[in-house]
Amino acid sequence: LVLFSLQSIARDPGQVRAFRATHPCPSTNKTTGACFGYVVDHIKPICAGGLDHPSNMAWQAFMKSKEKDKIEIAFCRCMARDLVVCK
């Protein structure tokens, strides 16, 4: 059994800070501090070759991020098993 989580992939907090410096929080319009209701999300998952870079980040509503995380966890587990077809 292969256990895999999105949290197991190393991320650079400096990249999130760089993203936030040019993309203020949608709920507060600030570039620092809490952003209630939103998270910074990788557009293309790192496990699928997405970069841990501001160009691959976007603000996402917290509840939508939970839905997307479920899909990405399943996809990344598939990728970790080296299966030919992962959707």
C-alpha positions, 0 to 999 in steps of 0.5 A: 500500500502506497500512502501519499498526501499532498503535504508530503511534497516540499513547498517553499513558503517564500513562493507563497509570499512572492505570490501574495506580494503581487496578488492581494487577498480577495477578502481583505485586499491586503498582501499580508496577514490572514485571508479569511475564506481563501487559500493560495492553491497550485493551479497544476499540482506539483505531483503532475509537474506543476511548479512551486512558483507564483506563476502556478498559484491562484487564490481559491475559495476555501470550500472549493479547495477542499473539493479540489484537494480530494481530486488531486490526492487521488490523482497524485496517488495514481501518479505515485504508483506510476500508472499509465492513465491517471485522471 
